[in-house]
């Protein structure tokens, strides 16, 4: 079944937004960790724990078919899975910088 251009464009836009949010989180986290202290150590620990948890959950969802069956639905579900946490981290870290 052919995929509509609109769905592909939406996936592209969502992927770019995920990339931009990820860059922001990397920058904000780098600053927080570079400041050192308990807050920097806690952020580094949180970052590693979140990555392990997210990767494990994503693998489980992929293996159980929860992400869909077509390449488009799996891609969209994967971007959605990653975007929520990245966006939340961007908001949390940006708020802490104020």
Gaussian input, Z-matrix of N, CA and C with variables (Angstrom, degrees):
# hf/3-21g

backbone

0 1
 N
 C     1     B1
 C     2     B2     1     A1
 N     3     B3     2     A2     1     D1
 C     4     B4     3     A3     2     D2
 C     5     B5     4     A4     3     D3
 N     6     B6     5     A5     4     D4
 C     7     B7     6     A6     5     D5
 C     8     B8     7     A7     6     D6
 N     9     B9     8     A8     7     D7
 C    10    B10     9     A9     8     D8
 C    11    B11    10    A10     9     D9
 N    12    B12    11    A11    10    D10
 C    13    B13    12    A12    11    D11
 C    14    B14    13    A13    12    D12
 N    15    B15    14    A14    13    D13
 C    16    B16    15    A15    14    D14
 C    17    B17    16    A16    15    D15
 N    18    B18    17    A17    16    D16
 C    19    B19    18    A18    17    D17
 C    20    B20    19    A19    18    D18
 N    21    B21    20    A20    19    D19
 C    22    B22    21    A21    20    D20
 C    23    B23    22    A22    21    D21
 N    24    B24    23    A23    22    D22
 C    25    B25    24    A24    23    D23
 C    26    B26    25    A25    24    D24
 N    27    B27    26    A26    25    D25
 C    28    B28    27    A27    26    D26
 C    29    B29    28    A28    27    D27
 N    30    B30    29    A29    28    D28
 C    31    B31    30    A30    29    D29
 C    32    B32    31    A31    30    D30
 N    33    B33    32    A32    31    D31
 C    34    B34    33    A33    32    D32
 C    35    B35    34    A34    33    D33
 N    36    B36    35    A35    34    D34
 C    37    B37    36    A36    35    D35
 C    38    B38    37    A37    36    D36
 N    39    B39    38    A38    37    D37
 C    40    B40    39    A39    38    D38
 C    41    B41    40    A40    39    D39
 N    42    B42    41    A41    40    D40
 C    43    B43    42    A42    41    D41
 C    44    B44    43    A43    42    D42
 N    45    B45    44    A44    43    D43
 C    46    B46    45    A45    44    D44
 C    47    B47    46    A46    45    D45
 N    48    B48    47    A47    46    D46
 C    49    B49    48    A48    47    D47
 C    50    B50    49    A49    48    D48
 N    51    B51    50    A50    49    D49
 C    52    B52    51    A51    50    D50
 C    53    B53    52    A52    51    D51
 N    54    B54    53    A53    52    D52
 C    55    B55    54    A54    53    D53
 C    56    B56    55    A55    54    D54
 N    57    B57    56    A56    55    D55
 C    58    B58    57    A57    56    D56
 C    59    B59    58    A58    57    D57
 N    60    B60    59    A59    58    D58
 C    61    B61    60    A60    59    D59
 C    62    B62    61    A61    60    D60
 N    63    B63    62    A62    61    D61
 C    64    B64    63    A63    62    D62
 C    65    B65    64    A64    63    D63
 N    66    B66    65    A65    64    D64
 C    67    B67    66    A66    65    D65
 C    68    B68    67    A67    66    D66
 N    69    B69    68    A68    67    D67
 C    70    B70    69    A69    68    D68
 C    71    B71    70    A70    69    D69
 N    72    B72    71    A71    70    D70
 C    73    B73    72    A72    71    D71
 C    74    B74    73    A73    72    D72
 N    75    B75    74    A74    73    D73
 C    76    B76    75    A75    74    D74
 C    77    B77    76    A76    75    D75
 N    78    B78    77    A77    76    D76
 C    79    B79    78    A78    77    D77
 C    80    B80    79    A79    78    D78
 N    81    B81    80    A80    79    D79
 C    82    B82    81    A81    80    D80
 C    83    B83    82    A82    81    D81
 N    84    B84    83    A83    82    D82
 C    85    B85    84    A84    83    D83
 C    86    B86    85    A85    84    D84
 N    87    B87    86    A86    85    D85
 C    88    B88    87    A87    86    D86
 C    89    B89    88    A88    87    D87
 N    90    B90    89    A89    88    D88
 C    91    B91    90    A90    89    D89
 C    92    B92    91    A91    90    D90
 N    93    B93    92    A92    91    D91
 C    94    B94    93    A93    92    D92
 C    95    B95    94    A94    93    D93
 N    96    B96    95    A95    94    D94
 C    97    B97    96    A96    95    D95
 C    98    B98    97    A97    96    D96
 N    99    B99    98    A98    97    D97
 C   100   B100    99    A99    98    D98
 C   101   B101   100   A100    99    D99
 N   102   B102   101   A101   100   D100
 C   103   B103   102   A102   101   D101
 C   104   B104   103   A103   102   D102
 N   105   B105   104   A104   103   D103
 C   106   B106   105   A105   104   D104
 C   107   B107   106   A106   105   D105
 N   108   B108   107   A107   106   D106
 C   109   B109   108   A108   107   D107
 C   110   B110   109   A109   108   D108
 N   111   B111   110   A110   109   D109
 C   112   B112   111   A111   110   D110
 C   113   B113   112   A112   111   D111
 N   114   B114   113   A113   112   D112
 C   115   B115   114   A114   113   D113
 C   116   B116   115   A115   114   D114
 N   117   B117   116   A116   115   D115
 C   118   B118   117   A117   116   D116
 C   119   B119   118   A118   117   D117
 N   120   B120   119   A119   118   D118
 C   121   B121   120   A120   119   D119
 C   122   B122   121   A121   120   D120
 N   123   B123   122   A122   121   D121
 C   124   B124   123   A123   122   D122
 C   125   B125   124   A124   123   D123
 N   126   B126   125   A125   124   D124
 C   127   B127   126   A126   125   D125
 C   128   B128   127   A127   126   D126
 N   129   B129   128   A128   127   D127
 C   130   B130   129   A129   128   D128
 C   131   B131   130   A130   129   D129
 N   132   B132   131   A131   130   D130
 C   133   B133   132   A132   131   D131
 C   134   B134   133   A133   132   D132
 N   135   B135   134   A134   133   D133
 C   136   B136   135   A135   134   D134
 C   137   B137   136   A136   135   D135
 N   138   B138   137   A137   136   D136
 C   139   B139   138   A138   137   D137
 C   140   B140   139   A139   138   D138
 N   141   B141   140   A140   139   D139
 C   142   B142   141   A141   140   D140
 C   143   B143   142   A142   141   D141
 N   144   B144   143   A143   142   D142
 C   145   B145   144   A144   143   D143
 C   146   B146   145   A145   144   D144
 N   147   B147   146   A146   145   D145
 C   148   B148   147   A147   146   D146
 C   149   B149   148   A148   147   D147
 N   150   B150   149   A149   148   D148
 C   151   B151   150   A150   149   D149
 C   152   B152   151   A151   150   D150
 N   153   B153   152   A152   151   D151
 C   154   B154   153   A153   152   D152
 C   155   B155   154   A154   153   D153
 N   156   B156   155   A155   154   D154
 C   157   B157   156   A156   155   D155
 C   158   B158   157   A157   156   D156
 N   159   B159   158   A158   157   D157
 C   160   B160   159   A159   158   D158
 C   161   B161   160   A160   159   D159
 N   162   B162   161   A161   160   D160
 C   163   B163   162   A162   161   D161
 C   164   B164   163   A163   162   D162
 N   165   B165   164   A164   163   D163
 C   166   B166   165   A165   164   D164
 C   167   B167   166   A166   165   D165
 N   168   B168   167   A167   166   D166
 C   169   B169   168   A168   167   D167
 C   170   B170   169   A169   168   D168
 N   171   B171   170   A170   169   D169
 C   172   B172   171   A171   170   D170
 C   173   B173   172   A172   171   D171
 N   174   B174   173   A173   172   D172
 C   175   B175   174   A174   173   D173
 C   176   B176   175   A175   174   D174
 N   177   B177   176   A176   175   D175
 C   178   B178   177   A177   176   D176
 C   179   B179   178   A178   177   D177
 N   180   B180   179   A179   178   D178
 C   181   B181   180   A180   179   D179
 C   182   B182   181   A181   180   D180
 N   183   B183   182   A182   181   D181
 C   184   B184   183   A183   182   D182
 C   185   B185   184   A184   183   D183
 N   186   B186   185   A185   184   D184
 C   187   B187   186   A186   185   D185
 C   188   B188   187   A187   186   D186
 N   189   B189   188   A188   187   D187
 C   190   B190   189   A189   188   D188
 C   191   B191   190   A190   189   D189
 N   192   B192   191   A191   190   D190
 C   193   B193   192   A192   191   D191
 C   194   B194   193   A193   192   D192
 N   195   B195   194   A194   193   D193
 C   196   B196   195   A195   194   D194
 C   197   B197   196   A196   195   D195
 N   198   B198   197   A197   196   D196
 C   199   B199   198   A198   197   D197
 C   200   B200   199   A199   198   D198
 N   201   B201   200   A200   199   D199
 C   202   B202   201   A201   200   D200
 C   203   B203   202   A202   201   D201
 N   204   B204   203   A203   202   D202
 C   205   B205   204   A204   203   D203
 C   206   B206   205   A205   204   D204
 N   207   B207   206   A206   205   D205
 C   208   B208   207   A207   206   D206
 C   209   B209   208   A208   207   D207
 N   210   B210   209   A209   208   D208
 C   211   B211   210   A210   209   D209
 C   212   B212   211   A211   210   D210
 N   213   B213   212   A212   211   D211
 C   214   B214   213   A213   212   D212
 C   215   B215   214   A214   213   D213
 N   216   B216   215   A215   214   D214
 C   217   B217   216   A216   215   D215
 C   218   B218   217   A217   216   D216
 N   219   B219   218   A218   217   D217
 C   220   B220   219   A219   218   D218
 C   221   B221   220   A220   219   D219
 N   222   B222   221   A221   220   D220
 C   223   B223   222   A222   221   D221
 C   224   B224   223   A223   222   D222
 N   225   B225   224   A224   223   D223
 C   226   B226   225   A225   224   D224
 C   227   B227   226   A226   225   D225
 N   228   B228   227   A227   226   D226
 C   229   B229   228   A228   227   D227
 C   230   B230   229   A229   228   D228
 N   231   B231   230   A230   229   D229
 C   232   B232   231   A231   230   D230
 C   233   B233   232   A232   231   D231
 N   234   B234   233   A233   232   D232
 C   235   B235   234   A234   233   D233
 C   236   B236   235   A235   234   D234
 N   237   B237   236   A236   235   D235
 C   238   B238   237   A237   236   D236
 C   239   B239   238   A238   237   D237
 N   240   B240   239   A239   238   D238
 C   241   B241   240   A240   239   D239
 C   242   B242   241   A241   240   D240
 N   243   B243   242   A242   241   D241
 C   244   B244   243   A243   242   D242
 C   245   B245   244   A244   243   D243
 N   246   B246   245   A245   244   D244
 C   247   B247   246   A246   245   D245
 C   248   B248   247   A247   246   D246
 N   249   B249   248   A248   247   D247
 C   250   B250   249   A249   248   D248
 C   251   B251   250   A250   249   D249
 N   252   B252   251   A251   250   D250
 C   253   B253   252   A252   251   D251
 C   254   B254   253   A253   252   D252
 N   255   B255   254   A254   253   D253
 C   256   B256   255   A255   254   D254
 C   257   B257   256   A256   255   D255
 N   258   B258   257   A257   256   D256
 C   259   B259   258   A258   257   D257
 C   260   B260   259   A259   258   D258
 N   261   B261   260   A260   259   D259
 C   262   B262   261   A261   260   D260
 C   263   B263   262   A262   261   D261
 N   264   B264   263   A263   262   D262
 C   265   B265   264   A264   263   D263
 C   266   B266   265   A265   264   D264
 N   267   B267   266   A266   265   D265
 C   268   B268   267   A267   266   D266
 C   269   B269   268   A268   267   D267
 N   270   B270   269   A269   268   D268
 C   271   B271   270   A270   269   D269
 C   272   B272   271   A271   270   D270
 N   273   B273   272   A272   271   D271
 C   274   B274   273   A273   272   D272
 C   275   B275   274   A274   273   D273
 N   276   B276   275   A275   274   D274
 C   277   B277   276   A276   275   D275
 C   278   B278   277   A277   276   D276
 N   279   B279   278   A278   277   D277
 C   280   B280   279   A279   278   D278
 C   281   B281   280   A280   279   D279
 N   282   B282   281   A281   280   D280
 C   283   B283   282   A282   281   D281
 C   284   B284   283   A283   282   D282
 N   285   B285   284   A284   283   D283
 C   286   B286   285   A285   284   D284
 C   287   B287   286   A286   285   D285
 N   288   B288   287   A287   286   D286
 C   289   B289   288   A288   287   D287
 C   290   B290   289   A289   288   D288
 N   291   B291   290   A290   289   D289
 C   292   B292   291   A291   290   D290
 C   293   B293   292   A292   291   D291

   B1=1.4447
   B2=1.5259
   B3=1.3126
   B4=1.4622
   B5=1.5322
   B6=1.3048
   B7=1.4622
   B8=1.5196
   B9=1.3179
   B10=1.4600
   B11=1.5284
   B12=1.3033
   B13=1.4625
   B14=1.5202
   B15=1.3209
   B16=1.4631
   B17=1.5240
   B18=1.3429
   B19=1.4643
   B20=1.5223
   B21=1.3202
   B22=1.4592
   B23=1.5278
   B24=1.3209
   B25=1.4670
   B26=1.5195
   B27=1.3325
   B28=1.4709
   B29=1.5287
   B30=1.3378
   B31=1.4677
   B32=1.5286
   B33=1.3143
   B34=1.4600
   B35=1.5161
   B36=1.3154
   B37=1.4695
   B38=1.5287
   B39=1.3278
   B40=1.4687
   B41=1.5295
   B42=1.3212
   B43=1.4678
   B44=1.5280
   B45=1.3214
   B46=1.4625
   B47=1.5231
   B48=1.3258
   B49=1.4695
   B50=1.5306
   B51=1.3246
   B52=1.4679
   B53=1.5260
   B54=1.3210
   B55=1.4595
   B56=1.5199
   B57=1.3291
   B58=1.4623
   B59=1.5251
   B60=1.3362
   B61=1.4621
   B62=1.5243
   B63=1.3229
   B64=1.4657
   B65=1.5234
   B66=1.3383
   B67=1.4652
   B68=1.5220
   B69=1.3300
   B70=1.4605
   B71=1.5247
   B72=1.3303
   B73=1.4677
   B74=1.5294
   B75=1.3217
   B76=1.4638
   B77=1.5326
   B78=1.3091
   B79=1.4580
   B80=1.5130
   B81=1.3208
   B82=1.4637
   B83=1.5275
   B84=1.3285
   B85=1.4659
   B86=1.5247
   B87=1.3175
   B88=1.4614
   B89=1.5218
   B90=1.3191
   B91=1.4660
   B92=1.5252
   B93=1.3251
   B94=1.4558
   B95=1.5246
   B96=1.3211
   B97=1.4603
   B98=1.5296
   B99=1.3344
   B100=1.4621
   B101=1.5252
   B102=1.3248
   B103=1.4624
   B104=1.5213
   B105=1.3149
   B106=1.4657
   B107=1.5126
   B108=1.2983
   B109=1.4512
   B110=1.5188
   B111=1.3075
   B112=1.4683
   B113=1.5255
   B114=1.3345
   B115=1.4628
   B116=1.5305
   B117=1.3135
   B118=1.4587
   B119=1.5138
   B120=1.3273
   B121=1.4677
   B122=1.5270
   B123=1.3203
   B124=1.4666
   B125=1.5293
   B126=1.3248
   B127=1.4671
   B128=1.5265
   B129=1.3272
   B130=1.4670
   B131=1.5239
   B132=1.3137
   B133=1.4638
   B134=1.5201
   B135=1.3234
   B136=1.4638
   B137=1.5161
   B138=1.3297
   B139=1.4603
   B140=1.5329
   B141=1.3175
   B142=1.4601
   B143=1.5308
   B144=1.3292
   B145=1.4650
   B146=1.5260
   B147=1.3366
   B148=1.4703
   B149=1.5209
   B150=1.3145
   B151=1.4704
   B152=1.5221
   B153=1.3245
   B154=1.4660
   B155=1.5196
   B156=1.3311
   B157=1.4660
   B158=1.5261
   B159=1.3286
   B160=1.4540
   B161=1.5287
   B162=1.3331
   B163=1.4692
   B164=1.5243
   B165=1.3299
   B166=1.4637
   B167=1.5249
   B168=1.3237
   B169=1.4568
   B170=1.5292
   B171=1.3217
   B172=1.4611
   B173=1.5303
   B174=1.3180
   B175=1.4637
   B176=1.5203
   B177=1.3311
   B178=1.4657
   B179=1.5280
   B180=1.3308
   B181=1.4684
   B182=1.5273
   B183=1.3275
   B184=1.4662
   B185=1.5290
   B186=1.3266
   B187=1.4708
   B188=1.5190
   B189=1.3199
   B190=1.4592
   B191=1.5234
   B192=1.3200
   B193=1.4609
   B194=1.5106
   B195=1.3214
   B196=1.4668
   B197=1.5330
   B198=1.3168
   B199=1.4529
   B200=1.5263
   B201=1.3194
   B202=1.4538
   B203=1.5197
   B204=1.3251
   B205=1.4614
   B206=1.5187
   B207=1.3208
   B208=1.4658
   B209=1.5322
   B210=1.3089
   B211=1.4638
   B212=1.5296
   B213=1.3254
   B214=1.4615
   B215=1.5212
   B216=1.3204
   B217=1.4682
   B218=1.5247
   B219=1.3225
   B220=1.4663
   B221=1.5276
   B222=1.3104
   B223=1.4700
   B224=1.5226
   B225=1.3188
   B226=1.4700
   B227=1.5173
   B228=1.3225
   B229=1.4561
   B230=1.5229
   B231=1.3164
   B232=1.4600
   B233=1.5248
   B234=1.3157
   B235=1.4641
   B236=1.5279
   B237=1.3197
   B238=1.4682
   B239=1.5303
   B240=1.3392
   B241=1.4704
   B242=1.5285
   B243=1.3154
   B244=1.4596
   B245=1.5237
   B246=1.3196
   B247=1.4634
   B248=1.5175
   B249=1.3071
   B250=1.4645
   B251=1.5168
   B252=1.3091
   B253=1.4599
   B254=1.5248
   B255=1.3269
   B256=1.4657
   B257=1.5261
   B258=1.3190
   B259=1.4683
   B260=1.5342
   B261=1.3324
   B262=1.4632
   B263=1.5308
   B264=1.3191
   B265=1.4623
   B266=1.5238
   B267=1.3287
   B268=1.4664
   B269=1.5239
   B270=1.3355
   B271=1.4669
   B272=1.5262
   B273=1.3209
   B274=1.4712
   B275=1.5265
   B276=1.3337
   B277=1.4591
   B278=1.5310
   B279=1.3221
   B280=1.4749
   B281=1.5141
   B282=1.3158
   B283=1.4675
   B284=1.5203
   B285=1.3321
   B286=1.4595
   B287=1.5357
   B288=1.3551
   B289=1.4715
   B290=1.5251
   B291=1.3198
   B292=1.4709
   B293=1.5012
   A1=108.61
   A2=118.65
   A3=121.20
   A4=111.27
   A5=114.80
   A6=121.29
   A7=108.65
   A8=116.11
   A9=119.11
   A10=110.64
   A11=114.47
   A12=120.78
   A13=109.90
   A14=116.85
   A15=120.98
   A16=111.11
   A17=117.09
   A18=120.37
   A19=111.39
   A20=117.05
   A21=120.63
   A22=111.16
   A23=116.38
   A24=120.20
   A25=110.05
   A26=116.73
   A27=120.61
   A28=110.69
   A29=116.53
   A30=120.53
   A31=109.88
   A32=117.29
   A33=120.94
   A34=112.31
   A35=116.52
   A36=121.48
   A37=109.96
   A38=116.88
   A39=120.70
   A40=111.30
   A41=116.80
   A42=120.84
   A43=111.31
   A44=116.49
   A45=120.31
   A46=110.01
   A47=117.15
   A48=120.63
   A49=110.30
   A50=117.36
   A51=120.86
   A52=110.27
   A53=117.08
   A54=120.28
   A55=112.58
   A56=117.19
   A57=120.78
   A58=111.23
   A59=116.65
   A60=119.89
   A61=110.58
   A62=117.30
   A63=121.07
   A64=110.84
   A65=117.02
   A66=120.27
   A67=110.73
   A68=116.51
   A69=120.08
   A70=110.58
   A71=116.86
   A72=120.66
   A73=110.19
   A74=117.35
   A75=120.34
   A76=110.10
   A77=117.01
   A78=120.53
   A79=112.88
   A80=116.59
   A81=120.68
   A82=111.47
   A83=116.22
   A84=119.24
   A85=111.31
   A86=116.81
   A87=120.18
   A88=110.33
   A89=116.87
   A90=119.82
   A91=111.36
   A92=116.72
   A93=120.01
   A94=111.16
   A95=117.09
   A96=120.49
   A97=110.17
   A98=117.06
   A99=120.97
   A100=112.31
   A101=116.58
   A102=119.91
   A103=110.94
   A104=116.11
   A105=120.90
   A106=113.07
   A107=115.34
   A108=121.49
   A109=112.68
   A110=114.53
   A111=120.47
   A112=112.07
   A113=116.59
   A114=120.08
   A115=110.90
   A116=117.31
   A117=120.80
   A118=112.08
   A119=116.34
   A120=120.64
   A121=110.58
   A122=116.54
   A123=120.49
   A124=110.66
   A125=116.70
   A126=120.55
   A127=110.56
   A128=117.14
   A129=120.39
   A130=110.96
   A131=116.85
   A132=121.18
   A133=110.75
   A134=116.70
   A135=121.35
   A136=110.70
   A137=117.13
   A138=121.70
   A139=110.65
   A140=117.10
   A141=120.61
   A142=110.63
   A143=116.75
   A144=120.22
   A145=111.63
   A146=116.95
   A147=120.63
   A148=111.75
   A149=116.64
   A150=119.85
   A151=111.41
   A152=117.02
   A153=120.97
   A154=110.06
   A155=116.80
   A156=121.00
   A157=111.49
   A158=117.23
   A159=121.03
   A160=111.56
   A161=116.60
   A162=120.12
   A163=111.05
   A164=117.20
   A165=120.57
   A166=111.13
   A167=116.89
   A168=120.61
   A169=110.93
   A170=116.86
   A171=120.23
   A172=110.62
   A173=117.85
   A174=120.86
   A175=111.00
   A176=117.12
   A177=120.73
   A178=110.33
   A179=116.24
   A180=120.05
   A181=111.34
   A182=116.91
   A183=120.30
   A184=111.29
   A185=116.64
   A186=120.44
   A187=112.87
   A188=116.93
   A189=120.35
   A190=113.05
   A191=117.12
   A192=120.45
   A193=114.61
   A194=117.69
   A195=121.13
   A196=113.09
   A197=116.78
   A198=120.57
   A199=112.67
   A200=116.78
   A201=120.45
   A202=110.81
   A203=115.10
   A204=119.74
   A205=113.62
   A206=118.22
   A207=119.94
   A208=109.16
   A209=117.03
   A210=119.28
   A211=112.67
   A212=117.49
   A213=120.47
   A214=111.42
   A215=117.54
   A216=118.86
   A217=111.46
   A218=117.82
   A219=120.39
   A220=109.61
   A221=117.20
   A222=121.06
   A223=110.92
   A224=116.57
   A225=120.35
   A226=111.15
   A227=117.07
   A228=120.98
   A229=111.54
   A230=116.78
   A231=120.65
   A232=110.63
   A233=117.15
   A234=120.43
   A235=109.70
   A236=117.40
   A237=121.51
   A238=110.65
   A239=116.35
   A240=121.79
   A241=110.44
   A242=116.75
   A243=120.98
   A244=112.45
   A245=117.30
   A246=121.51
   A247=113.78
   A248=117.01
   A249=119.76
   A250=112.60
   A251=116.77
   A252=120.79
   A253=111.27
   A254=117.00
   A255=120.40
   A256=109.99
   A257=116.43
   A258=120.89
   A259=110.49
   A260=116.36
   A261=120.03
   A262=110.66
   A263=117.16
   A264=120.38
   A265=111.43
   A266=117.10
   A267=120.31
   A268=110.53
   A269=116.33
   A270=119.88
   A271=111.23
   A272=116.70
   A273=121.26
   A274=111.03
   A275=116.33
   A276=119.69
   A277=112.28
   A278=117.20
   A279=119.97
   A280=110.72
   A281=117.00
   A282=121.04
   A283=110.52
   A284=116.70
   A285=121.69
   A286=111.54
   A287=117.63
   A288=121.22
   A289=112.24
   A290=118.10
   A291=121.16
   A292=111.19
   D1=128.22
   D2=-179.05
   D3=-68.33
   D4=147.44
   D5=179.57
   D6=-95.74
   D7=136.98
   D8=-179.04
   D9=-70.95
   D10=148.87
   D11=178.73
   D12=-62.15
   D13=-37.46
   D14=-179.05
   D15=-59.60
   D16=-42.28
   D17=-179.86
   D18=-67.43
   D19=-36.97
   D20=177.70
   D21=-68.73
   D22=-40.10
   D23=177.86
   D24=-64.51
   D25=-42.58
   D26=178.80
   D27=-61.12
   D28=-42.74
   D29=177.11
   D30=-61.65
   D31=-41.50
   D32=178.29
   D33=-62.31
   D34=-45.23
   D35=179.69
   D36=-63.81
   D37=-45.13
   D38=178.89
   D39=-62.94
   D40=-36.48
   D41=179.06
   D42=-68.36
   D43=-40.65
   D44=176.99
   D45=-64.65
   D46=-42.57
   D47=178.34
   D48=-61.28
   D49=-41.57
   D50=176.53
   D51=-61.07
   D52=-43.36
   D53=178.72
   D54=-61.85
   D55=-43.84
   D56=179.57
   D57=-65.33
   D58=-43.83
   D59=176.92
   D60=-61.84
   D61=-39.95
   D62=179.81
   D63=-62.63
   D64=-43.65
   D65=178.17
   D66=-60.56
   D67=-41.38
   D68=179.29
   D69=-63.32
   D70=-44.00
   D71=-179.86
   D72=-63.82
   D73=-41.20
   D74=178.43
   D75=-59.34
   D76=-46.30
   D77=179.33
   D78=-63.68
   D79=-46.69
   D80=-179.28
   D81=-65.34
   D82=-40.97
   D83=178.69
   D84=-67.50
   D85=-39.08
   D86=178.57
   D87=-59.88
   D88=-43.92
   D89=178.37
   D90=-63.18
   D91=-43.34
   D92=-178.16
   D93=-65.67
   D94=-43.51
   D95=-179.81
   D96=-68.26
   D97=-37.81
   D98=179.86
   D99=-65.60
   D100=-27.47
   D101=177.18
   D102=-66.80
   D103=-23.18
   D104=176.48
   D105=75.44
   D106=-160.29
   D107=179.77
   D108=72.94
   D109=-171.01
   D110=-178.87
   D111=-63.39
   D112=-38.19
   D113=-178.97
   D114=-65.85
   D115=-41.36
   D116=178.23
   D117=-65.32
   D118=-42.75
   D119=178.41
   D120=-64.75
   D121=-40.77
   D122=179.62
   D123=-64.67
   D124=-38.89
   D125=179.70
   D126=-66.41
   D127=-41.39
   D128=178.32
   D129=-63.29
   D130=-41.95
   D131=178.23
   D132=-65.26
   D133=-43.60
   D134=178.84
   D135=-62.19
   D136=-42.33
   D137=-179.04
   D138=-59.09
   D139=-48.07
   D140=-178.95
   D141=-65.15
   D142=-44.53
   D143=179.93
   D144=-61.57
   D145=-41.86
   D146=179.25
   D147=-64.10
   D148=-40.27
   D149=-179.48
   D150=-65.86
   D151=-42.30
   D152=178.40
   D153=-63.97
   D154=-47.16
   D155=-179.48
   D156=-62.57
   D157=-44.88
   D158=-178.42
   D159=-64.78
   D160=-43.05
   D161=179.91
   D162=-64.94
   D163=-42.17
   D164=179.65
   D165=-64.92
   D166=-43.15
   D167=179.68
   D168=-66.24
   D169=-40.99
   D170=178.62
   D171=-63.20
   D172=-43.57
   D173=177.20
   D174=-60.50
   D175=-44.41
   D176=179.71
   D177=-60.97
   D178=-45.40
   D179=179.97
   D180=-62.62
   D181=-39.30
   D182=178.62
   D183=-66.67
   D184=-43.10
   D185=-177.77
   D186=-68.70
   D187=-29.12
   D188=-177.52
   D189=-94.04
   D190=-1.11
   D191=178.40
   D192=81.78
   D193=9.53
   D194=-178.91
   D195=-69.62
   D196=-15.70
   D197=-176.11
   D198=-91.76
   D199=-4.40
   D200=-179.58
   D201=113.57
   D202=-178.29
   D203=-176.38
   D204=-121.43
   D205=-18.45
   D206=179.81
   D207=-99.87
   D208=157.70
   D209=177.72
   D210=-55.93
   D211=-38.53
   D212=-179.66
   D213=-66.49
   D214=-47.41
   D215=-178.03
   D216=-67.67
   D217=-36.14
   D218=177.05
   D219=-65.54
   D220=-42.49
   D221=179.03
   D222=-63.73
   D223=-46.37
   D224=179.67
   D225=-63.11
   D226=-42.58
   D227=179.50
   D228=-65.28
   D229=-37.63
   D230=179.19
   D231=-66.39
   D232=-45.79
   D233=178.26
   D234=-62.02
   D235=-41.96
   D236=178.98
   D237=-62.81
   D238=-43.07
   D239=179.59
   D240=-58.34
   D241=-45.42
   D242=-176.67
   D243=-77.42
   D244=-35.19
   D245=-173.72
   D246=-63.89
   D247=-39.65
   D248=-176.58
   D249=-59.38
   D250=-49.48
   D251=-178.33
   D252=-69.81
   D253=-40.38
   D254=179.62
   D255=-62.44
   D256=-44.97
   D257=179.76
   D258=-62.45
   D259=-42.92
   D260=179.16
   D261=-62.89
   D262=-40.40
   D263=177.87
   D264=-65.24
   D265=-40.02
   D266=178.62
   D267=-60.99
   D268=-45.19
   D269=179.24
   D270=-64.21
   D271=-45.02
   D272=-178.84
   D273=-62.38
   D274=-47.39
   D275=-177.55
   D276=-70.11
   D277=-38.01
   D278=178.52
   D279=-66.84
   D280=-38.86
   D281=178.80
   D282=-64.12
   D283=-39.05
   D284=-179.50
   D285=-67.09
   D286=-26.20
   D287=-179.26
   D288=-75.11
   D289=-18.86
   D290=-175.92
   D291=-75.74

